[in-house]
Amino acid sequence: GKLHICDLAGSERLSKSKAHVAGGELLQETKNINKSLSTLSNVIEQLQAGTKSVAFRESKLTSLLRDSLGGDSKTLAII
């Protein structure tokens, strides 16, 4: 079996993190976090809907968590 523990850093709001002011790497990191969380949400919705082709490859996060999200796996999210 596998155990994945991920700290998803929560929803990164540009105004709250002030990344839009700092720019550069912080802004890009915030955009990447938001994209990964959005893709994770889309994958979970596709799995719940029973979609035959689930877009696991759209982000590194969903690619890494593929075994934990699909099939007979058990997943726990602590919010």
N, CA and C atoms as a LAMMPS dump frame, in Angstrom:
ITEM: TIMESTEP
0
ITEM: NUMBER OF ATOMS
237
ITEM: BOX BOUNDS ff ff ff
-5.0000000000000000e+02 5.0000000000000000e+02
-5.0000000000000000e+02 5.0000000000000000e+02
-5.0000000000000000e+02 5.0000000000000000e+02
ITEM: ATOMS id mol type element x y z
1 1 1 N 0.82 -1.189 0
2 1 2 C 0 0 0
3 1 3 C 0.859 1.245 0
4 2 1 N 0.184 2.34 -0.208
5 2 2 C 0.853 3.646 -0.251
6 2 3 C 0.182 4.59 0.724
7 3 1 N 0.947 5.516 1.245
8 3 2 C 0.424 6.576 2.084
9 3 3 C 0.988 7.888 1.562
10 4 1 N 0.104 8.772 1.143
11 4 2 C 0.506 10.107 0.683
12 4 3 C 0.003 11.118 1.692
13 5 1 N 0.874 11.988 2.15
14 5 2 C 0.484 13.083 3.027
15 5 3 C 0.864 14.375 2.303
16 6 1 N -0.137 15.197 2.023
17 6 2 C 0.095 16.427 1.258
18 6 3 C -0.418 17.636 2.017
19 7 1 N 0.394 18.651 2.132
20 7 2 C -0.036 19.931 2.665
21 7 3 C -0.322 20.802 1.451
22 8 1 N -1.593 21.032 1.194
23 8 2 C -1.971 21.746 -0.014
24 8 3 C -1.938 23.259 0.138
25 9 1 N -1.551 23.76 1.303
26 9 2 C -1.33 25.19 1.55
27 9 3 C -2.6 26.02 1.452
28 10 1 N -3.739 25.425 1.282
29 10 2 C -4.987 26.174 1.226
30 10 3 C -5.127 26.978 -0.036
31 11 1 N -6.216 27.647 -0.143
32 11 2 C -6.466 28.493 -1.305
33 11 3 C -5.605 29.745 -1.196
34 12 1 N -4.771 29.946 -2.162
35 12 2 C -3.88 31.096 -2.151
36 12 3 C -4.546 32.276 -2.858
37 13 1 N -5.012 33.215 -2.084
38 13 2 C -5.624 34.422 -2.658
39 13 3 C -4.515 35.441 -2.913
40 14 1 N -4.523 35.975 -4.123
41 14 2 C -3.476 36.93 -4.489
42 14 3 C -3.476 38.142 -3.566
43 15 1 N -4.658 38.656 -3.222
44 15 2 C -4.714 39.848 -2.372
45 15 3 C -4.237 39.555 -0.954
46 16 1 N -4.536 38.351 -0.445
47 16 2 C -4.142 37.994 0.921
48 16 3 C -2.634 37.734 1.01
49 17 1 N -2.073 37.061 0.003
50 17 2 C -0.643 36.734 0.029
51 17 3 C 0.224 37.9 -0.429
52 18 1 N -0.388 38.914 -1.006
53 18 2 C 0.312 40.083 -1.558
54 18 3 C 1.302 39.684 -2.656
55 19 1 N 1.047 38.53 -3.275
56 19 2 C 1.934 38.049 -4.332
57 19 3 C 1.884 38.958 -5.554
58 20 1 N 0.724 39.566 -5.792
59 20 2 C 0.605 40.45 -6.956
60 20 3 C 1.487 41.7 -6.799
61 21 1 N 1.768 42.095 -5.551
62 21 2 C 2.64 43.234 -5.288
63 21 3 C 4.099 42.813 -5.38
64 22 1 N 4.427 41.667 -4.767
65 22 2 C 5.81 41.176 -4.756
66 22 3 C 6.251 40.732 -6.147
67 23 1 N 5.317 40.123 -6.888
68 23 2 C 5.619 39.68 -8.242
69 23 3 C 6.619 38.543 -8.278
70 24 1 N 7.203 38.315 -9.435
71 24 2 C 8.254 37.326 -9.61
72 24 3 C 7.894 35.921 -9.185
73 25 1 N 8.778 35.3 -8.412
74 25 2 C 8.629 33.898 -8.016
75 25 3 C 7.41 33.666 -7.133
76 26 1 N 7.124 34.581 -6.204
77 26 2 C 5.981 34.422 -5.306
78 26 3 C 4.673 34.423 -6.088
79 27 1 N 4.558 35.312 -7.054
80 27 2 C 3.361 35.37 -7.885
81 27 3 C 3.21 34.082 -8.684
82 28 1 N 4.291 33.592 -9.264
83 28 2 C 4.238 32.352 -10.045
84 28 3 C 3.894 31.157 -9.161
85 29 1 N 4.468 31.104 -7.96
86 29 2 C 4.174 30.014 -7.033
87 29 3 C 2.689 30.015 -6.643
88 30 1 N 2.143 31.201 -6.384
89 30 2 C 0.728 31.319 -6.033
90 30 3 C -0.155 30.859 -7.186
91 31 1 N 0.198 31.23 -8.39
92 31 2 C -0.56 30.793 -9.572
93 31 3 C -0.501 29.268 -9.717
94 32 1 N 0.676 28.681 -9.496
95 32 2 C 0.831 27.228 -9.612
96 32 3 C 0.019 26.491 -8.546
97 33 1 N 0.002 27.002 -7.314
98 33 2 C -0.798 26.398 -6.25
99 33 3 C -2.273 26.441 -6.623
100 34 1 N -2.74 27.595 -7.086
101 34 2 C -4.143 27.729 -7.475
102 34 3 C -4.502 26.791 -8.621
103 35 1 N -3.608 26.643 -9.593
104 35 2 C -3.872 25.749 -10.718
105 35 3 C -3.946 24.298 -10.248
106 36 1 N -3.029 23.904 -9.36
107 36 2 C -3.041 22.538 -8.845
108 36 3 C -4.305 22.243 -8.051
109 37 1 N -4.727 23.188 -7.214
110 37 2 C -5.948 22.992 -6.428
111 37 3 C -7.18 22.943 -7.321
112 38 1 N -7.201 23.757 -8.345
113 38 2 C -8.314 23.753 -9.293
114 38 3 C -8.368 22.429 -10.054
115 39 1 N -7.217 21.942 -10.489
116 39 2 C -7.151 20.664 -11.196
117 39 3 C -7.565 19.516 -10.282
118 40 1 N -7.127 19.554 -9.015
119 40 2 C -7.53 18.53 -8.052
120 40 3 C -9.049 18.523 -7.888
121 41 1 N -9.638 19.69 -7.79
122 41 2 C -11.094 19.806 -7.687
123 41 3 C -11.781 19.214 -8.915
124 42 1 N -11.258 19.521 -10.099
125 42 2 C -11.831 18.988 -11.351
126 42 3 C -11.737 17.464 -11.397
127 43 1 N -10.608 16.917 -10.98
128 43 2 C -10.41 15.463 -10.987
129 43 3 C -11.398 14.793 -10.027
130 44 1 N -11.555 15.372 -8.845
131 44 2 C -12.493 14.798 -7.872
132 44 3 C -13.916 14.838 -8.416
133 45 1 N -14.29 15.934 -9.062
134 45 2 C -15.622 16.04 -9.676
135 45 3 C -15.8 15.002 -10.771
136 46 1 N -14.773 14.792 -11.595
137 46 2 C -14.847 13.802 -12.667
138 46 3 C -14.991 12.397 -12.093
139 47 1 N -14.275 12.1 -11.02
140 47 2 C -14.375 10.785 -10.387
141 47 3 C -15.761 10.574 -9.794
142 48 1 N -16.316 11.596 -9.15
143 48 2 C -17.648 11.489 -8.569
144 48 3 C -18.711 11.309 -9.64
145 49 1 N -18.516 11.92 -10.793
146 49 2 C -19.482 11.831 -11.89
147 49 3 C -19.344 10.519 -12.662
148 50 1 N -18.27 9.779 -12.394
149 50 2 C -18.057 8.515 -13.093
150 50 3 C -17.532 8.684 -14.506
151 51 1 N -16.879 9.803 -14.769
152 51 2 C -16.303 10.067 -16.081
153 51 3 C -15.259 9 -16.412
154 52 1 N -15.307 8.474 -17.633
155 52 2 C -14.384 7.396 -18.016
156 52 3 C -12.953 7.9 -18.19
157 53 1 N -12.795 9.118 -18.702
158 53 2 C -11.459 9.674 -18.917
159 53 3 C -11.235 10.815 -17.931
160 54 1 N -10.479 10.536 -16.886
161 54 2 C -10.204 11.534 -15.849
162 54 3 C -8.845 12.176 -16.13
163 55 1 N -8.797 13.516 -16.025
164 55 2 C -7.609 14.294 -16.407
165 55 3 C -6.568 14.344 -15.289
166 56 1 N -5.994 13.19 -14.925
167 56 2 C -4.967 13.148 -13.884
168 56 3 C -3.683 13.844 -14.31
169 57 1 N -3.414 13.912 -15.595
170 57 2 C -2.131 14.436 -16.095
171 57 3 C -2.067 15.96 -16.176
172 58 1 N -3.137 16.637 -15.799
173 58 2 C -3.168 18.098 -15.939
174 58 3 C -2.288 18.828 -14.93
175 59 1 N -1.893 18.151 -13.852
176 59 2 C -0.97 18.78 -12.898
177 59 3 C -0.102 17.71 -12.251
178 60 1 N 1.032 18.14 -11.716
179 60 2 C 1.922 17.202 -11.028
180 60 3 C 1.233 16.613 -9.804
181 61 1 N 0.446 17.442 -9.107
182 61 2 C -0.243 16.989 -7.898
183 61 3 C -1.193 15.836 -8.202
184 62 1 N -2.031 15.994 -9.213
185 62 2 C -2.992 14.93 -9.523
186 62 3 C -2.306 13.716 -10.129
187 63 1 N -1.204 13.928 -10.816
188 63 2 C -0.443 12.781 -11.341
189 63 3 C 0.129 11.962 -10.188
190 64 1 N 0.679 12.644 -9.183
191 64 2 C 1.253 11.954 -8.029
192 64 3 C 0.187 11.258 -7.182
193 65 1 N -0.994 11.872 -7.097
194 65 2 C -2.059 11.331 -6.256
195 65 3 C -3.002 10.378 -6.99
196 66 1 N -2.702 10.08 -8.23
197 66 2 C -3.586 9.247 -9.045
198 66 3 C -3.991 7.943 -8.343
199 67 1 N -3.02 7.228 -7.782
200 67 2 C -3.311 5.963 -7.101
201 67 3 C -4.163 6.169 -5.851
202 68 1 N -4.037 7.34 -5.238
203 68 2 C -4.782 7.62 -4.011
204 68 3 C -6.194 8.131 -4.281
205 69 1 N -6.45 8.602 -5.486
206 69 2 C -7.755 9.178 -5.798
207 69 3 C -8.688 8.215 -6.51
208 70 1 N -8.151 7.346 -7.337
209 70 2 C -8.994 6.475 -8.148
210 70 3 C -9.028 5.05 -7.664
211 71 1 N -9.825 4.245 -8.313
212 71 2 C -9.899 2.817 -8.007
213 71 3 C -10.512 2.522 -6.66
214 72 1 N -9.915 1.582 -5.942
215 72 2 C -10.435 1.16 -4.642
216 72 3 C -9.758 1.882 -3.482
217 73 1 N -9.156 2.993 -3.75
218 73 2 C -8.412 3.7 -2.708
219 73 3 C -9.354 4.388 -1.712
220 74 1 N -8.806 4.708 -0.582
221 74 2 C -9.522 5.452 0.438
222 74 3 C -8.761 6.749 0.656
223 75 1 N -9.476 7.859 0.604
224 75 2 C -8.849 9.172 0.716
225 75 3 C -9.511 9.963 1.836
226 76 1 N -8.713 10.655 2.626
227 76 2 C -9.21 11.481 3.708
228 76 3 C -8.653 12.881 3.521
229 77 1 N -9.529 13.866 3.548
230 77 2 C -9.103 15.259 3.474
231 77 3 C -9.408 15.922 4.802
232 78 1 N -8.412 16.549 5.391
233 78 2 C -8.589 17.283 6.639
234 78 3 C -8.513 18.765 6.296
235 79 1 N -9.594 19.456 6.597
236 79 2 C -9.678 20.877 6.218
237 79 3 C -9.664 21.749 7.454
